[in-house]
Amino acid sequence: MLHFAYGAASDTGLVREHNEDAGFAGPYLQLVADGVGGAAAGEVASATTTYVVAALASGHPDQDAASLLAEAVATARRELRRGIEDDGSRAGMATTLTAVLVRGDRVVLAHLGDSRAYLFREGAITRLSTDHTLVQLLVDKGELAPDQVPTHPLRNVVLHSVNAEEPVAPALRELDLVVGDRVLLCSDGLTDYVAEAELPAALAIVDPDEAAFELVGLALAGGGGDNVTCLVADLRDGPPRRPDGRVLGAMADPRLVVDPAAIRTTEA
């Protein structure tokens, strides 16, 4: 059975007071969410969304990956709306979501926003996700050169996210992975401060935890102006694993989840 052997690291960075990133790293699910919103609401959005996806993925192991991830995004939106109804100061909270879920011999990516997924194979790195940002839209239209993106004043304008205001479907993609492939999921706290050309050297580190910490260290050395979260996961084949995992960033504080009891799951 396919699963991940993984490492993960998250840091508040050198400027921010709170870590609004949230993450979950497990044998079947890898997930990064980068929250936005005032009054610490970004932390609520990312932690709640991460909890919803992780709980549904664990509680419904027989559901196919694509439909589960789509359902989880809809459920997370409902929970964010409930969170704003409970506390109006959270209005406007939202989060990116980049998640990779293994089901049997299939691996599916769900993506909203500008957190990224990469494939590292045989020393080469390939981006698996496409940023849902204004600058990426301009690049796609031929109105902006890719090398202009890092310095563009609107580079952080995100067009799609998990939020309470509008229903949005994640971009879903079945990944063509083979055993031995390494996947990196990261918030823009990495990619805004570390050039893609610098990533392969860190990803070549054999131990995934050491690789994740090296990537976070590069982001901090590059300025550390944002929260940064990196998950490094190697695709393996072997006996079934417990779906337990490691929580990171805002996900480590269960008080930030709007209503854990509202997420109904069925144990395998």
C-alpha angles and dihedrals in degrees: 000000000000117000141148130259101202152179130196143185136181132184135183089226130224100290112031122082096211136034108240091175117099129190145179123198118187141144093268104020131051116179140170124185124181112199130209132189141092129272091040087296093133088067090051092050095049096041093047094047092047091049093049094050094044094046094049093044091052096041097048106042094159097054114102114256100241097051092043093052092048091049091048092055091051091048092048090052089053091051093049089052089051089050092055092047088055094047120019092197087074092066111134096026116147141152143209117238129203114169137165117200127189120211116173106305095342128092119195130191122209117192140182124161131356105312105112145222123208135185118220111195129161092345096309128107125216127183111236098185133056117221115246092218137124093245092051089051089053090049091050090052092050092244096114132039116233091237089059094059099083093059101034112122092226097045093118097053104119117203101191129035143142103273143147098244105063136021112243132179118221121240104255125201132172107224123224097221131158130203108279095036117130121217125200122200116185145163120239088261084085103038095044091058105029124056117232089240089065096053101077094063091057093042090054089068104110100220108071094211091053090047092051093049091047090054092050089048091054090052091051092047089050092058105289093223094153141034110279129204127177129183119189115192131179118205111235138173122223147095119339116280132211108261092234116126148169122277122214140193116345091000088071090071109068090192089074093064109097098224119342091182091062092068107088116201136173116222117230 
